[in-house]
Amino acid sequence: MRLNVLTGGLATVWQIVCSPQPIFNVFLQNELGASSSTLGALIALIQLSGLFQLASIFIYGYAPRKKPFFVGIHLVHRLLTLSIAASAFMAAAHGDRAWGIRAIMIALPISWIFMNASAAGWWSWVADIFPENIRGTFFLKRSAILNVINVIWFFLASMTLDLFDGPGRFWVYVVIFSIGGLTGLADIILNIFIPEPEALEKKRFSPIDALEPLKNSNFIRFSLAVGIAIFSINLIAPFQAPYVVNPDTVGAPNTWLGIMFVISQLTWVLSAPFWGIVMDKWGRKPVVVMGCFFVISWIGYLFLTHRSFTYLLPLISIGTGLLAPAFWEGINQMMLSLSPNRNRIAFVAWYMTIVGIVSAGGSLVGGFLLDALSRVSVPVGNLRFSNFHVVQLLAIGMVIFSALILSRVREGRERPMGFVIGRLANPGILKTYAYLDDIATASDPSRAEQALRSIESETGDLALEEILARLEDPYPEIREEAVRALGRIGSPLAVEALTERVGDRSSSLRIAAVRALGKIRDKRPVPVLIKALQETDSEEMLEACVQALGDIGGSEAEKAVLDFYHQTKSDRLRAAAADAAGRLGLFEAARDIFPRLLSGRSLSIRRQYAIAFGNLLGRPGEFYRYVSGSEAGMADRVGKVFKRLEAKARRIKDRAPKDRIKQNLALVLSARENFESGREIQALEDLVRYADSSLLAIFGEQKEEELQNLAFRASPHLGAFVWLLQQTKAYLATARGTSGHPDVYRLLTLLILYFLGAP
């Protein structure tokens, strides 16, 4: 792996100057004087040479090994690129620059023919070395390292070019292109020392195997979509650098090409490892589709002038660096994922061939359009809309169109696009990414425990495999933190592992696993939870099981919760079961919850029954906030509900009698004043009268039983509220002047207020 990174670094030095990249493009067009059409034609010829990928299917099919042919043919490929240095030498020696253009136009397409005839072997070779579950992570980390080299080399080269002017600059080009050519040769020579795994089984090659990829419509759709995307990118990408430094357009110094490159590649370095992990965890396709949108940053070119380039070019570079690695690295990884091991050479070759043919015309069409539209010049405010901007907009639109095609490709193991976008849009994903190494490899238990504790909500899904591995950690604290983290993540993929812990009576993680399953809310473990509920004697385990069943729901869980509620003799467990029944919306338990709320032995028990009834009145768990926390915090939250109820009372329709409006508003204000002053019973009576008035306005005069039926038909929450109101009035009738407890009045007031003041 280290040697692979080293050879990649040498190849990067070669590629950045000896292939159609900014420095080469500027040299050919601005220094040697080639036209846009000539540059476009050269890139088109290079891409059309992808046809020779098909030859590699037969060459590697009959060859016993991949490495010898790859090394030999690639050496010829790299030697031919030294023609660029020869052209620069000819120009520096005051030779014929047109000769240099011709030499490049002949040598480079031939060079790429040799490259394409052997490249598929390298891809198949490295795919055999690196397993798929780590391939994305490795290659994107490798990409980050190579882009550090990119940054240093490109910036030094472009800065050096700016230090010289006139004929002296050509000698700088000679040195730069010579260094590039020699490092390219060194890259291929060092590949000799990378091992080539022996095939697990020897298979005879049949020429019919060469056609297998053409029968795979999904693979063909992917290859065509990538080809269209690269065609669209090449409409304008080769001409951006010449446009930026051309004195007649933007007129930025050559150094700015280096600055752009440094910014984009440093951003690439930071983002590439992240995209690699996302690929391995959630699939290549979502990453590739998102990567297509790096072209959105090109909109900045529409507003680029000699005054604005100093701040727009960095912004364009950052946008490119963030998303471009997802596309450029992702398409190769996705191609390998879609290529079966048995006939990978054929798939790789056809992929490169199709992509090369489809994309070949991009630069050619782009150069032709730029030349054909050279007279376009439309003033728009302080800007001038030219041929470059027309082609730029066309390219952006076509790349986005190709993203739609890519989204229809089936990779087989990818998560849905909505899932991935939702996770990546959550800023918490960066926190999970930051702690990923500690979760996976930390040898210090305290660091691993802290990392697990920091995992929050759905974004922790990125670390799911690493967290599952920690369930077998030697330290019990780490195992428990891993279980809690799985509960917070809420991924169905963790259900099986957690259910195994619940079923294992010897496991120390049973209670934590039950609670985690309740948070995940998957119905699969319900039978195991019911069995645990029936077999255990531990109150803590029983409470965890009944609460988890209340969270999960379903008819099986509802029956188990109600049975447990009626059978248990523990106040604590009955309160827990009541809370679970309330969250399940089981009004059957309400008739028993209310009297237990009134007769609870402690404030905590009464609050738990109040929470259980609150679950019947609104969203499960929402009422909890009004009976928990500090006194100041609860007072603040209750005050906000009173304000909402007061606003509702003021917004009553005009057709209501004015005296009723005033009366209802007065009751709300009085209830708030009494509640805040500690006169709970008066506050409760005010809210009961307000509720009666509101129900009268809705349903008219009704008997109690009829009113309940009407309310339940309208809404289960409203039905539960009407029943609560009737029971409260009965309690007030018997408790006033006796031993009614202030806590009970307060809790009943909060329940009625909670329903009436709901948003």
N, C-alpha and C positions, 0 to 999 in steps of 0.2 A: 504493500500500500504506500509506503514511504517512497519507494522507487517510482511508483506510478505518479505520485505527486511531483517528484523531481522532473521526470520526463515531460509531464504536463507543463511545468514551469518553463522549460526550454522551448517547448512548442509554442507557448504564449509569446515569448520574445520574438520568435519567427513570425507568428501569425499577425502580430500587431503592425508589422511593417512590410511583410512580404505577401500579403493577401489584400483584397479590396476593402481596406479599412481607411479611416480618415487620413493618415499620413500618406499612404500610397495614393489615395484618390486625389489629394491636393497636389502631390508630386506630378501625377499623370496629367491632370487637367490644368492646374494653375502654373506649373513650372515647365512641363514639356509642351503644353499648348493643345492637348487633346480636347475635342469637343465633348459636350454632355452625351451626345449620341455614341461617340467612340467608347467612353467609359461605360455607358449602358450596354453596348454591344459586347465588350470584354466580359462583364459580369454575366451576361446572358450565355456566352460561350462556355464560361466556367461552369455555370449551372447545367447547361445542356450536356456537359461531359458526364453528368450523372448517369447517362445511358449506359456507360461502361460498368456501372454497378452490376448489371445483369451478367457480365462476363465472370464476375467474381463468384456467382452461384456455381458455375461449372468448375472454375479453377479450384475453389475451396471444397467443392463436392468430391472431387477426385483426389485432391491432395491429402496426404495422411496427417499433416499438421498445418496450422494456420500461421504460426509466427514466421517461419523462414520466408514465405512469399511476401508477407506484409512488410518485413524489414527490407528485403531486396528492392521491391518495387517502390516503396516509399523513399528510399534513398535517392532513386532516380528523380522522383517528384521534387524532392527538396533541392537537388542539384540544379534543376532547371529554373528554380526561382531565383538563382543567383544572377539571372539575366536582368533583374531589376537593378542590382548593383552595377552591372555592366552598362546599362543605359544611363545611370547617373554618372558613371565615369566618363562616358562618351560626351555627355553634356558639359561636365566640368572641364574637359579637355577641349572645349569649343568645337566639338564634333556636331554632326547632323542630329538635331533633336528628333526629327521625323524618323530617323533610323531607330532611335530608342523606342519610339512608340510602336513601330513595326515589330521590333524584336520582342517587346512585351506582349503584343497582340498574338504572336505566334507561340512563344515559349510557355506562357502561363496556361492557355487552354490545354496544350499538350501535357504540361505538368499535372494539371488536374485530371486528365484522363488516367494517368498512372495512379494518382491518389484514389480515384473512384473505383478503379479496378481492384484495389486492395483494402479499402477502408472497412468494408463489412466484416472482414476477418478480425480486425481489432475490436469492434463492438461485440462480436460473438465471444471473442477471447476473454475480454474483461468481464462480460456477463457470466462466464463460467467461473471466474475467480470470486466475484462478490455476490453473495446471496441477495435475493430480491428484497427481503425485509430490512436490509441495511443499505441497499444500493443507493437509494435517494439521499439518505443522510450522508454517506461517504462522498458521493460525487458533488453534492452541494457544498460540503465543507472543503473539498478539493477545489471547487470553483472559487470559494472565498479566498483561499491561499493564492491561487493563480491570478486573481484579480488584484491582489496586493502587488504582485510582480508587474501586472499590467499597468497599475498606477505609476509605479516608480519608473518603469521603462518608457512609457508613453510620455510622461511629463518631462523626463530628462531629454528625450528626443525632440519634442516640440519646443521646449525652452531653448535647446541648443540651436535649433533652426532659426529662432528669432534673434540670436546673437550675431548672425551673419547675414549679409545681404549681397546681392549680385552673384557673380560666378562662385564666390566662396561658399555660398549655401549649397551648391551642387556637391562640393567635397564632403560636406556634412552628410548629405544624402548617401554618398558612397559609403561612408563609415557605417551609417545606420543600417543600410540594406545589407552590407557585408556581415555585420554582427548578427543580423536576423537570419541570414542564410546559413551561417556556420552553426548557430545554436539549433537551427532546425535539423541539421545533419546530426549533431550530438544527441538530440532527442531520439532519433531513430536508432542510433547505435546503442544507446543505453537500454532500449527496449529489449535488446538481446538477453539482458540479465533478468528480465521478468519471467517467471516460470509459466509454462503453458500446461494446464491440467490435462491429464490423459482422459479421453472419453470413457464414460462408464461402460458403454457398450458400443461395439463397432457396427456401424450400419452402412450398407452399400448404398451409394448414391445412385438415384435414378433420375434421368433427365425430366421425368414427369414431375418430380419434386419441385422443380424450378417454377412450376405454374401454380403450386398450392396457394400462395398468397393471393392470387387473383380470384380464387374461389371464396375468399373471406371478405364478404361485403363490409363488415365492420372495420376491418383493417384498411381496406381501400378507401372508405369514407374518411378515416383518420388521416391517411396519407394525403388525400386530395385537400382536406381542410388545412393541413399544415402547409401544403404547397401554395394554396390561395393566400394564406396569411403571410408567408414569406414573399410571395409575388407582390402583395400589397405594401409590405414594408419596403421592399426594394424599389417601389415606384419613386420614393423620395429619399430614403436613408443614405444612399451613396452620394447624394448631392447636397446634403445638409452641411457638411464640413466646408466644402468649397464656397457655399453660399455665405457661411458665417464669416470667413476670412477675406472674401472678395471685396476689394475697396469700393466697387460700384454698388454693392448691396448693403451689408452690415458693416464691413470694414474692421472687424475685430482682429487683433494681433494673433499670430499663430499660437502664442502662449495660451490663448483662451481655449484652444482645442485641448491643450494639456490640462487646463483648469477644469473644463467640463468633464474630461475623462477621469481626472482624480476624484471629483465629486461623485460622478455616477458609479465609478468602480468601488469607492469606499462604501457607498450606500449598498452596492451589490454585495460587498464583503460582509456587511452586517446582516443583510436580509437573506442571502443565499442559504446559510445553514438552517435558518428557520423554515424556509420553503422545503428544504430537503426532509426535515422532520415531518412537516405536514403531509408531504407526498407519501412517506412510509406509513403514516398513521391513518390517513383519510383518503388516500388514492391520488393518482397523478392527474386525472382528468380535471377535477375542480381547480387544481393549481394552474394547469395550463390555460384553462378558460379565463381565469382571473388574470393571468399573466398577459393575455392579449390586450388588456386595457392599459398597458404601459404607454400605448400610442396617444392616450388622452393628454399626456404631458406635452406632446408635440403641438398642441394648440398654442403654446407659448410662442412658437415660431411666427404665428400670424401677427403678433404684436412686436416683433423684434426689429429694432432700429439701432443706429449707431449710438443713440443715447440710452437705450433701455437694455442693451445686451448684458451690462454688468450685473444686473439683478435677475433678468429673465433666464439667462443661460444656466445659472446655478439651480433655479427652480426646475427647469426642464430636466436637468441632470439628476436631481434628487428623485423626481417622479419616475424617470426611466430606471434608475438604480433600484428602486423599491420593488417594481413589478417585473422588469425585464428578465431577471433570473428565473422567475416562475415560468415564463414562456420558453426561453432559449434552453434552459437546462431541463425543463419539464418535458418538452416534446421528445427528447432522446430517451428519457427514462420511461415515458409512456410507450414509446415505440418498442422498447425492450420488454415491457410488461405484456404487450399485445403479441409478441413474437414467441411462439412455442419453442422450447429447448431443442426439440428434435430437428427442426428445420429452420433454425434461427437465421443462418446465413442468407437463405432465400428471402425471408421476410425483411431483414435489414437491407438487403440489396434492392428489393422492389420498393421499399419505403424511400430510400435515397434517390432511386431513379424517378419515381413518381414526383417526389418533392422537387427534384432538380428540374424535371421537364416543365412542371406546372409553374414553378417560380421563375424559370429562366427568363421569361419575357418581361418580368417586372422592371428591372433596371433599363432594359431596352425601350420599353414603352414609356417609362418615366423620362429617360433622356430625350426621346422623340417628342414627347409632350412639352418638355421644357424648351426645346428648340423651336417647336411649332408655335408655341404661345409666347415666344420671346417679346412680342410687341404689346402683350397685355400689361396695362398699367392704369389702374383705376384708383383715384384718390378716395380714401374713406376717412374723413376727419383729418387727423394729423398723420395718418398712415397711408401707405400706398399698396394696393392689392395687385400682386404680380403673378406671373406664370408659376413661380415657386409655390405661392399660396394655394393656387388652384390644385396643383398636384398633391400638395400636402393634405388638403381636406379630402381629396379623393382617396388617398392612402389610408387615412384614419377611418373613414367610413367602411372601406373594404376589409380592414383588419377586424373591426367589430362584427362585420357580417360573418367572417370566418369563425369568430368565437361562437356564434350561434350554431354553426355546423359542428364544431368540436363538441359542443354541449350534448349533441345527439349520439356521440360515440359511446359504446358500452365498454368500459374497462373491465368490469366484473367484480371488483372489490372496492370500488370508490363509494364514499358517502354521498348523499344527495347534495346538490349545489347549495340549496337553501341552508342545509345543516352547516356546511363549511363556511359559507359567507356569514351566517349568524354567529358562529364561534369566533371567526376572525374579526368581526365588527365589534366584539366585546373587548375593551382595553385589558381586561383581566387575562387574556391569552398571553400577553407579554410577561406577566408575572409568572404564569405557569411555565412558560418557556425558560425564564430565568432560573427557575428552581429545578428544571428537568434533570440536569446533570447530577445535582445533589440527591434527587430521588433515586436515580438509576445507579450511581456509582459511589456515593459518599461512603467512606469507610468510618467516619466519625458518626456514631449513633445520634448525637445531639443535632448535628447538621441535617441528617436524614429526617429526624423527627420534626424539626422546625420546618423543613421544606414541605413535608406532608401536611403539616398544620396550616400552611399558607395556601394550599390548594382550595379554590373557591368555585362553587357552582359549576356550570356546564363547561367552562373553558378548561377545567382540569381533565377533560376527555383526551386532551393532547398527551397527557402523561398516564393514560389508563393502563397500558401494558406494564409500565415501570411500577405503578402502584400495586397492581395485582401481584407482581413478583415479590413485593414487600410483605405480603400476607404470610410468607414463609420465613420472615426475618427471625434471627435468634432472639432478638429483644422483644419482650411482650409489649412495651410501650410503643415501639415502631409498628408492630402488627395492629394494635388498636387504632393508632393514628391512620394507618392505611385503610382500615375498615371505615372509619369516620369520613375520610376523604372520598371514598367510593360512594358513600351516602350523599355527600354534598354534590358530587358530580352528577349522580342520578342516571348513569348510563345503564341500559338494559344488558349490556355486555358483561356487567359485573354480577348479574343476578345469580348465575350458576355457581360461581366461586363463593358468594356469600351464603347461598342456600346450603352448600356443603358444610359450611361452618355451623349453621343452625342445626343441622341434622347430626352433627358430631357432638355427642354428650360430653366428651372429654376436652372439647375445645374451650379455651379461655375467651374466645371471641364471640360466643353465642349471643350474648345480650347486645353487644355492639353491632353484630351482623343483623340481628332482628331490626334494630332501629334504622340501620342503613337501608334495609329492604323496604321499610315503611316509607322512607323518603323517596326511593326509586319508584314506588307505586306500580310495580309490575305484578300481574296476577299469578304468575307461574308458581311462586313460593307459598301461596295461600294454604295448600294442603299441609305443607311442612310446618307452617306457623300454627295451624289448628292442632296438629299432632303435638307440637311442643306445648301448646296451651293446655292440653289435656293431660300431659305426662309430667310436667314439672311442678315442684313445690316451692320454688323460689319466687317470692313476691316481686322481685325486680324483673325476673324473666317473664312472669305472667303479665306484669304491667307493660313491658316492652312489646310482648306479643299482641295484646289487645289493642294497644295504640297503633301498632303497625297495620293490623287488620283494619282499623278505622281509617288509616291513611289510604290503604289500597282499595278498599271497597269491593263491590260485587255481591251477588246474592249469597254466595257461600260465606264470605267474610261477615256479611250482615247477620246471618243466622248465628254464627259462632259468637259474635259480639253480644247479641241479645241473650243467648243462652248463658254466657259467662256472667253477664250483668245480673241476671235473675238468680244465679246459683251461688255467686261468691258472697262470703260473709264479712269480708274485710272492707271497712269504710274507704280505705285508700284505693283498693282495687275497684270497688264499685264506682267511685268517683272517676277513675281512669276509664272504666268501661262506659260510663255516661258520657264522658268527653268524646270517646270514639263513636258512640252511637249518634251524638249530635253532629259530628263531622260527616257521618254517613247519611244524615238527614232522616234518621229513624224517629219519627214522631211518637212511635209506640212507647219509647222510653221517657217521653216528656212527662207523662202522668206520674212517673215515679221520681223524675229528676227534681220537679218543683218542690214537693214536700221535703226532700232531702236537702235542698238548698236552704229551706227554712229551718231545718233542725240540725244542720251540720254542727259537729262538736267544736270545730276550729275555723278561724277565718280562712285558712288555706283550703280546707275542704269545701267550705261554702263558695269560695271563689272558683274552685274547680268545677262545681256543679253549675255555677253561673256561666262559665266558659262553655260548658256542654250545651246549655240552653241557648247561649249566644250563637253557637254553630247552627242552630235551627233557624235563626233569624236572619243570617247573612252568610258571607263567605266563611268557610271553616277556618278557624284560627284567628280571625280578624278581631273578635271581641277581646282577645287575650291582652291587647295593648292597653285596654282601659282599666285593667285590674292588676297590672304588673309594673314593676319599676319603682322609681322614687316617687314620693308624694308630689313633688314639684312637676315631674314628668307626666304623671297621670292627670294632674290638674290642668296642665297645658293641653293635653290631648282631649280631655272632656270639654274644656272651654271652647275648643274649635268645633266640636259637635254642637254645642249650644248655639254658637254663631251660625252654623248652617241651618239649624232648626229655626232660629230667629229670622234668617233671610227667607226661608220657606214661608213662614207665617206672614211676612210682608208681601210675598208674591202671589197671594191667593187671588183667584180670578175676580174681576170686577163685578160679576153677577152675584157673588156672595154678599149677604147683608153686611153693611158696614159695621154694625154693632157686633156681629160675630167676628169680623176681622180684628177689631179692637180687642174683643174679649180674648181671642186666641193668642194674640201677641202679648197681651198682659199676662196670660197664664205662663207663656214661655219665659218672659222676663222675670216673673215671680219665682218660677221653678229654679232658674239659674241663681237668683239671689239667695233663695233658701238653701240650695245645695251648697253653694260656696260658703254660706254662713254656718253650716253644720246642722241645719234643720232638715234632716233627710226625709222625715215623714211628710212634712209640708210640701217639700219639693216633689215627692212621689205623688201626692194628691193632686198637685197642679198639673203634672204630666198626664195623669189618668184622665182628668177632666178635658185636657186638650185633645187627647187621643179619642175620647168618646165623641167630642165635637167633630173631629175630623171624620170618624167612621160614620157618624150620622149624616154628614154632608155627602158621603160617597154612597152609602147603602140605604139611607132613610131609616125609618123606624122598623126595627126587626127584633124578634125574640132571640135569646142568646143562642139557642141551638141552630136556628135558621141563619143567624149572622155567622156562626162558625162555618157552616156548610158553604155559604156564599164566599167567605174569605178563602177557604181551602181551594175552591174551584178557581178563584182568581190567581192564587199563588200559594205554594206550601209555606213560604216565609210569612206571608200575611196571615194565613190560617194559624200558624204557630203563635204569631203575635196576638191575635184576637183571643186565643185560648189563654195566653199568659196574662193578658189584660183582665180577663174575667176572673182568673184565679187570684190576681193581685187585689182586685176589688173585694173579693171574698175574704182575703187575708186582712185587708185594712179594716173591714167591718168587724172582725173578731179581735184584732190585735190592738186597736186604738184603746188607750187607757189601761192596757195590760202590760205584759212583759215583752212586747215586740222589740227585737234587737236592732239597734241602729245600723249594724253591718248589713242586715237583711234589707232594710229600707234602702240603703245606699246601692246595694247590688240590683234590686228591682228597679230603682230609678235609672241606673246605668243601662240595664237591658232595654227598658222602654225608650230611653233617650237614643240608644244605639240604633234601634230600628227606625224611629221617627226622623232622626237626623242623618240617615244614610244619604250619600250623594245621589 
